Amino acid sequence: MCGIVAYVGNRDAFPLIIKGLKRLEYRGYDSSGIALLEESQLKIYKKKGKVSELEDQHTGKDRKSTIGIGHTRWATHGEPNDVNAHPHYSNNRKLAIIHNGIIENYATIKQNLIKKGHVFLSDTDTEVLVHFIEDIQQETGNSLEDAVKLALREVVGAYAIVVMSVDHPGQLIAARKGSPLVIGVGENEFFFASDATPIIEYTKDVVYLDDYEVAMIRDGKLTIQNLDNTQTIPYIQKLEMELETIEKGGYEHFMLKEIFEQPRSIGDSMRGRVKADDAHLHLGGLSNYLDKLAEAKRIVIIGCGTSWHAGLVAEYLFEELARINVEVEYASEFRYRNPIIKEKDIVIAISQSGETADTLAAIELAKAKGATIFGVCNVVGSSIARATHAGAYTHAGPEIGVASTKAFTAQVTVLTQIAIAVAKRKGTISEEMYRQLLVELENIPAKVERVLENASTIKEIAYIFTYARNFLYLGRGLNFPVALEGALKLKEISYIHAEGYPAAEMKHGPIALIDEDMPVVFLATKDGSYEKIISNIQEVKARKGRVIAIVTEGDTLIPAMVDFVIEVPKTHEMLTPLLSVIPLQLLSYYIAVMRGRNVDQPRNLAKSVTVE
Ligand code: M6R
């Protein structure tokens, strides 16, 4: 959702920023723009649509500037068009700004500025902010940096901004509250970006800006101050990301690459943590909190979308293995209730991006109520990772496809490890079961590899159902959240309406939808609900529904009664979701490709949802 790239140094800013904006395309956007300093003039170029359309407008033109700010916009205030795209000028056109987030009190500020003669061109809250900065600068005679700080003290809402000025060539001012901003520190050059992907090929030295901090590049130097003027020493960290991880590596889409990466990413989420031979399970971030978790009367899990589904899987795991009562909440609902948090409750926040606004706000609320918060995040140094008391990274590597795949399996793998560790500490599982789970966990990457070998069978099935108008996904127990996840994957990238249900709930309504045009995907692996799911399959077949069943290798009973079968290897029942979800990811992917959808950047969606 909205992306920021800014540069100051000795290189040509235009191509560098365009490339950076393309790296951020995965976040979701509807227009883009760039501001440059050309022949001592502040020039803004912007365009609705893809970054490539903005780039095409400038083919053959010499855009000479070694400073610039660029933006991809995901519309909140005002429709997606050229005018509302960022950057925005101030009233006297001496300043330009790019902004992620929402200025909630923009309307009041705008009214006051209009009274003072300011003329606004766009419908955006962002344009109001840059006019406001200019107004403060003129009224107080303060430096631009101080004017930015004064303006931000008045602002309600969330922001990551970068401001440039025609009067200060070589100077960039950036600030954040609630929206991410990373600073890349090179040799006599600096980069700003919403995440590290536009920066990685130039430098691995980065500074993550904190809320209420204002960074300034002036005379080739970086300084950081708080809004209250306290100076902070920039803490430079080394990025662990490699350039290959953010490129397609020969795959047609990032989503396909990420699906096929899962044997590696699941392995990485256990690396150094699980060693079955020695009955070893150790999550560094958990050590100081293991007793707290073991003593917890209740665990509240919060997340959104796919991360919420991972939370539902964890509910089964914690309850079954560690015998702890678990509630799984949509972060967006949790934050607007008055949730009851008791002593000895633990909150686990799950987020791939670590930037989801609702999850972040839910964490702050739970913290204010005295809860201990444990984070399960993928993006290192993200806002959620920093807002939690402790946590375990999923180490899935950058996930670029908007539809979450490897992040989900990594989340489930980490949550499984936590549940096993807590169960061991509590003594709610036997030593034998503990060892068996670790062995099976270690075997998961190889088994995922085997599921991926079925890709061509899944592609054929996808071909048959490419033009289905609806899909039902049914599962029981641990396969119920997988059914939800399968339905979400299909709808978000193929735009086919799909619903996930606990299989037994079908009789309470959805069964009315079943006819010969309704494909029903059954998660029917050999587990405790096997007999029950067979009855549910028969109910669908009796009504001529077309059944695609995900079954355990070697099963002969279900294949005899359904239309299509996809096999997954046998594993411990508690680990089933890690295998049964893979065919559903591939099915959605192939259907979406066959329907000609933009798989990696589906319409209206953003990779990290940084506004509520
Ligand atoms: O970054 P997060 O895990 O916090 O994101 C939560 C959801 O926005 C995300 O899982 C979304 O549902 C995905 N597009 C699903 O594929």
Residues whose N, C-alpha, C, O or C-beta is under 5 A from the ligand:
A	BS01	M6R	C304 G305 T306 S307 I350 S351 Q352 S353 G354 T356 V402 A403 S404 K607 V609
